[in-house]
Amino acid sequence: MSAPVYLYTGPEIGNRNDQVESIKSSLVKKFGDVDFYLQYASAVKLEEVISTLRAESLFIPATCVVLREAELIKKKEEIDLISSWLQSARETAVLILVSDEISVDSKLDKLVPKENKQIFWAMDESRLSVWLGKYLRDNGYAAEPDAIDLILDLTEPNTSALKMECNRFFLCFQKGHLITSDDVDAMLAHNREESAFTLFDAMAKPDESLSSRFSESLSILQKILLTKNNSPVMILSGLSSCFRRLELWHSIHAGGAYLDDFALKTKGFSSKTARTQYSRASRVWTFGQCAAILALISQTDSDIRSTGMGLQETQLYLLLYEIIMKGGARCAKYEPA
């Protein structure tokens, strides 16, 4: 019998959350009534989590704790505590470890049976396009190809975010409705929640001053960080995706080359919104600056993983400063905006 501990990691939070829900449903089916808890490693002591799992109830036969931010569990005493609990753990007490990152501490990883862990990798745009079309059909809707492309342009690249945005169509249109680009523009483009993609849009405004872009971008970043569904890893992943696309935009327009709408669509720039956005962004950052910015994003991701939650906001603020105010150059020392 496998130990009652699971580990699900990776940035594809939609499929990852579905797997967590599948485990929870199987527990209900097996034990009837289950006490479910959702905890965050940054906000709870691990001793409290293990205490919850060890406690037995006279009225509810099973307990399940979903512990997010599992990448923060690194201390030897924390690993030992989980190991000690597993030596006598009941099958009615289940721990599900979840992380937006690809991996957790190697010693923690070794405590989880191979069959109980999975990495949920991010989907590329072609796979997301297929997934989105099927999701809409399964819910009784259809969408024009250009509408699918525009939804992907305006939404973070994971199935959880796509489901959330599609709910707007389900609420506003009857089943059988064919979703058009105009529908997407009206429902999403003008009613967007803040995300890494709206952050990129605010950063890429060549007609505004550097200080104005920096101030607006900081405000958006702060709003994103206030939502529990977003993490530094997701923000950095979104920004990295935007700058990789900007690199592609530069490369296909190198030497003043002109591409018509069909050619741009084959390169992944299907919607007018995306073309306008990346044309504008190309006036802000050169191809070389994109490469430097991607290196900064990668380094910031590495720094946050190694230092944990304590400095993450400062590290993200510094990243924005280096991208906007310094065009991708690293700060040697603090320079007031």
Secondary structure, DSSP 8 states (H G I E B T S, - for coil): ---SEEEEESS-HHHHHHHHHHHHHHHHHHHS-EEEEEEETTTS-HHHHHHHHH---SS--EEEEEEE-GGG---HHHHHHHHHHHHT--TTEEEEEEESSS---HHHHTTS-GGGEEE-----HHHHHHHHHHHHHHTT-EE-HHHHHHHHHHS-SSHHHHHHHHHHHHHHS-TT-EE-HHHHIIIIITS----HHHHHHHH--TTS-HHHHHHHHHHHHHHHHTSTT--HHHHHHHHHHHHHHHHHHHHHTGGG----HHHHHHTT--SHHHHHHHHHHTTTS-HHHHHHHHHHHHHHHHHHHHH-STTHHHHHHHHHHHHHTSTT---SS----
